[in-house]
Amino acid sequence: MKVGRYAVLLAARDSEYVERVYGGYFNVFIAAFGEEGERWDLFRVVDDEFPDMSELYKYDGFVISGSPYDAYGNDYWILKLCFLLQTLDAMEKKVLGICFGHQVLCRSLGGKVGKACSGWDIGLRTVKVVKDLWVPSFLEELDEMPSTLSIIECHQDEIFEVPMGAQVVAFSEKTGVEMFVIGQHILGIQGHPEYTKDILYNIIDRLVDNNSIQRDIAEKAKFGLETAEPDRKSWEKICRDFLKRRQNSSFS
């Protein structure tokens, strides 16, 4: 049996907290999406570490992380990442984009992203899954797929317009594109299925300390985390099923 091989394209540097508690964001992703026997590689694209273009065919899927950078920025590594994502799309490789990854994936394939008019979205958010018209096959695996799912959010940018051929499959009252797909090989998720609550607590504290968010926003987000739970198991299953389902599967 072929051993699955995947890569994390890390667009953020490890915080002191995540490094100390989890050994880095790479381990957070493997804990959420990895399974025994698979091979996972790390490329710190934020530091200009990219996979060799001649080696891309060896991978079954790629995951693009969140980032404090703007997906619409023109930093050299971001432009280089856009070119890589265009190449992976042309190869029809599985690509999962999370938060910044969701946005930069959209941008690279022709969509539009920018600063959210409604400001920061931090904490738990309930997203509505569009099931009545069209459901990707990897969502069908969820037992009694719920029409709403709770997810951890931490972003101040959003998608304004999805690429041509994309389908929006989830939205929230604050963000119009919480999840989109293209064919069977592209999936973008605005929230953080990989985050644990303690990771977000730490991020909130750091955002307050550097005056990125006001204290009342932080307290509201923390209160929401204390009174409810994200649907992590469902989100992890969605991501694993997307990455690991064979390409010849059909959509409903």
C-alpha positions as CSV (number, residue, x, y, z in Angstrom):
1,M,0.0,0.0,0.0
2,K,1.3,3.5,-0.9
3,V,2.3,5.6,2.0
4,G,0.7,9.0,1.9
5,R,3.1,12.0,1.7
6,Y,2.0,15.5,2.6
7,A,3.6,18.9,3.2
8,V,2.9,21.8,5.4
9,L,3.6,25.2,3.8
10,L,4.2,27.3,7.0
11,A,3.5,30.9,6.5
12,A,4.0,32.0,10.2
13,R,6.9,31.7,12.6
14,D,6.4,29.6,15.7
15,S,5.4,31.6,18.8
16,E,7.3,31.0,22.0
17,Y,4.2,29.4,23.5
18,V,3.5,27.0,20.6
19,E,7.2,26.1,20.4
20,R,7.3,25.3,24.2
21,V,4.0,23.4,24.4
22,Y,3.7,21.7,21.0
23,G,7.2,21.9,19.6
24,G,6.0,24.2,16.8
25,Y,2.9,24.7,14.5
26,F,4.1,21.8,12.3
27,N,3.3,19.4,15.2
28,V,-0.1,21.0,15.7
29,F,-1.0,20.3,12.1
30,I,0.2,16.7,12.2
31,A,-1.8,16.1,15.4
32,A,-4.9,17.4,13.7
33,F,-4.6,16.0,10.2
34,G,-1.9,13.3,10.2
35,E,-2.4,9.6,10.6
36,E,0.0,6.7,11.4
37,G,2.3,5.7,8.7
38,E,2.2,8.9,6.7
39,R,5.1,11.1,5.8
40,W,4.8,14.8,6.5
41,D,7.4,17.4,5.4
42,L,7.7,21.0,6.6
43,F,8.5,24.0,4.3
44,R,8.8,27.4,6.1
45,V,7.7,29.5,3.1
46,V,7.6,32.6,5.3
47,D,11.4,32.1,5.4
48,D,11.7,31.4,1.7
49,E,11.9,27.6,2.2
50,F,9.9,26.0,-0.7
51,P,9.6,22.5,-2.1
52,D,11.6,21.7,-5.2
53,M,9.3,22.1,-8.2
54,S,10.6,18.9,-9.6
55,E,9.5,17.0,-6.5
56,L,5.9,18.2,-6.3
57,Y,4.6,15.1,-8.0
58,K,5.7,13.0,-5.1
59,Y,3.1,14.6,-2.7
60,D,-0.5,13.6,-2.2
61,G,-1.5,16.9,-0.6
62,F,-0.4,20.3,0.8
63,V,-1.6,22.4,3.7
64,I,-1.0,26.2,3.8
65,S,-1.1,27.6,7.3
66,G,-2.3,30.9,8.8
67,S,-0.1,33.9,9.0
68,P,0.2,37.4,10.5
69,Y,1.0,38.6,6.9
70,D,-1.6,39.9,4.5
71,A,-2.5,37.4,1.7
72,Y,-2.8,40.4,-0.7
73,G,0.7,41.6,0.1
74,N,3.5,41.6,-2.4
75,D,6.3,40.3,-0.2
76,Y,8.6,38.2,-2.4
77,W,7.8,34.9,-0.6
78,I,4.0,35.6,-0.9
79,L,4.3,36.1,-4.7
80,K,6.5,32.9,-4.9
81,L,3.8,31.1,-2.9
82,C,1.1,32.2,-5.3
83,F,3.1,30.8,-8.2
84,L,3.5,27.5,-6.4
85,L,-0.2,27.3,-5.7
86,Q,-1.0,28.0,-9.4
87,T,1.3,25.2,-10.3
88,L,-0.3,22.8,-7.8
89,D,-3.7,23.7,-9.1
90,A,-2.6,23.0,-12.7
91,M,-1.4,19.6,-11.4
92,E,-4.7,19.1,-9.6
93,K,-2.8,18.3,-6.3
94,K,-4.8,18.5,-3.1
95,V,-4.3,21.8,-1.5
96,L,-5.9,22.8,1.9
97,G,-5.7,26.5,2.8
98,I,-6.3,27.7,6.3
99,C,-7.0,31.3,7.3
100,F,-4.2,33.2,5.4
101,G,-3.8,30.0,3.4
102,H,-7.5,30.1,2.5
103,Q,-7.1,33.7,1.4
104,V,-3.8,33.4,-0.5
105,L,-5.2,30.3,-2.3
106,C,-8.1,32.4,-3.4
107,R,-5.9,35.2,-4.6
108,S,-3.5,33.0,-6.5
109,L,-6.3,31.4,-8.4
110,G,-8.0,34.7,-9.5
111,G,-10.2,35.7,-6.5
112,K,-10.1,38.9,-4.5
113,V,-9.2,39.3,-0.8
114,G,-8.7,42.3,1.4
115,K,-9.2,43.9,4.9
116,A,-12.6,42.9,6.3
117,C,-15.0,45.9,6.7
118,S,-16.3,44.5,9.9
119,G,-12.9,44.3,11.5
120,W,-11.4,41.5,13.5
121,D,-13.1,38.1,14.0
122,I,-11.6,36.4,17.0
123,G,-13.1,33.6,19.0
124,L,-15.7,30.9,18.3
125,R,-17.9,31.4,15.3
126,T,-20.8,29.3,14.0
127,V,-20.6,28.7,10.3
128,K,-23.5,27.5,8.1
129,V,-22.8,24.7,5.7
130,V,-24.5,25.0,2.3
131,K,-26.0,21.5,1.8
132,D,-29.3,22.1,-0.1
133,L,-27.7,22.7,-3.5
134,W,-24.4,21.0,-3.6
135,V,-22.2,19.0,-1.2
136,P,-18.6,18.0,-1.9
137,S,-18.0,14.2,-1.5
138,F,-15.6,14.6,1.4
139,L,-18.4,16.2,3.4
140,E,-20.7,13.3,2.9
141,E,-18.5,11.1,5.1
142,L,-19.6,13.0,8.2
143,D,-22.3,11.1,10.1
144,E,-25.5,13.2,9.9
145,M,-23.6,16.2,8.6
146,P,-24.8,19.1,10.7
147,S,-26.0,22.3,9.0
148,T,-23.8,24.4,11.3
149,L,-20.4,23.9,12.8
150,S,-18.5,26.0,15.3
151,I,-14.8,26.9,14.6
152,I,-12.1,29.0,16.1
153,E,-11.5,32.2,14.1
154,C,-8.6,34.7,14.2
155,H,-8.5,37.1,11.2
156,Q,-9.0,40.6,10.1
157,D,-8.9,39.9,6.3
158,E,-11.4,38.0,4.2
159,I,-12.3,36.8,0.7
160,F,-14.4,39.3,-1.3
161,E,-14.7,37.2,-4.4
162,V,-13.9,33.5,-5.0
163,P,-12.0,32.4,-8.1
164,M,-13.9,31.4,-11.3
165,G,-15.2,27.8,-10.9
166,A,-15.2,27.9,-7.1
167,Q,-18.1,27.0,-4.9
168,V,-18.8,28.6,-1.5
169,V,-19.8,25.8,0.8
170,A,-19.9,27.6,4.2
171,F,-20.6,31.2,5.4
172,S,-21.2,33.0,8.7
173,E,-23.0,36.2,9.7
174,K,-19.6,38.0,9.8
175,T,-17.8,36.4,6.9
176,G,-19.3,35.6,3.5
177,V,-16.8,32.9,2.5
178,E,-16.0,30.6,5.4
179,M,-15.2,27.7,3.1
180,F,-14.8,27.2,-0.6
181,V,-13.9,24.4,-3.0
182,I,-12.7,24.1,-6.5
183,G,-13.2,20.7,-8.1
184,Q,-12.0,17.9,-5.8
185,H,-8.5,19.3,-5.2
186,I,-8.9,22.8,-3.6
187,L,-10.3,23.5,-0.2
188,G,-10.1,26.8,1.7
189,I,-11.3,27.2,5.3
190,Q,-11.3,30.7,6.9
191,G,-11.3,29.4,10.5
192,H,-8.7,27.3,12.3
193,P,-9.6,23.6,12.5
194,E,-6.2,22.8,13.9
195,Y,-6.2,25.3,16.8
196,T,-6.8,24.3,20.4
197,K,-8.4,26.8,22.7
198,D,-5.2,27.4,24.6
199,I,-3.4,28.4,21.4
200,L,-6.0,31.1,20.7
201,Y,-5.9,32.3,24.4
202,N,-2.2,32.9,23.9
203,I,-2.7,34.7,20.6
204,I,-5.4,36.9,22.1
205,D,-3.1,37.9,24.9
206,R,-0.3,38.8,22.5
207,L,-2.7,40.8,20.3
208,V,-3.7,42.8,23.3
209,D,-0.1,43.3,24.4
210,N,0.9,44.7,21.0
211,N,-2.2,46.9,20.8
212,S,-3.6,45.0,17.8
213,I,-7.0,44.5,19.4
214,Q,-8.9,46.3,22.2
215,R,-9.3,44.6,25.6
216,D,-13.1,44.4,25.4
217,I,-12.8,42.4,22.1
218,A,-10.3,40.1,23.8
219,E,-12.6,39.6,26.9
220,K,-15.6,38.9,24.7
221,A,-13.6,36.3,22.7
222,K,-12.3,34.6,25.8
223,F,-15.8,34.4,27.3
224,G,-17.0,32.7,24.2
225,L,-14.2,30.1,24.5
226,E,-15.1,29.5,28.1
227,T,-18.8,28.8,27.4
228,A,-18.7,26.7,24.2
229,E,-16.5,24.3,22.3
230,P,-15.4,24.2,18.6
231,D,-16.4,21.2,16.6
232,R,-12.8,20.2,16.2
233,K,-13.4,16.5,15.5
234,S,-15.8,17.3,12.6
235,W,-13.4,19.8,11.1
236,E,-10.4,17.5,11.4
237,K,-12.4,14.8,9.7
238,I,-13.4,17.2,6.9
239,C,-9.8,18.1,6.3
240,R,-8.5,14.5,6.5
241,D,-11.2,13.2,4.2
242,F,-10.4,16.0,1.7
243,L,-6.6,15.4,1.7
244,K,-6.8,11.6,1.6
245,R,-9.8,10.8,-0.6
246,R,-8.8,9.5,-4.0
247,Q,-9.2,11.9,-6.9
248,N,-11.6,9.6,-8.8
249,S,-14.3,10.1,-6.2
250,S,-17.4,11.9,-7.6
251,F,-19.4,14.8,-6.2
252,S,-23.0,14.4,-5.5
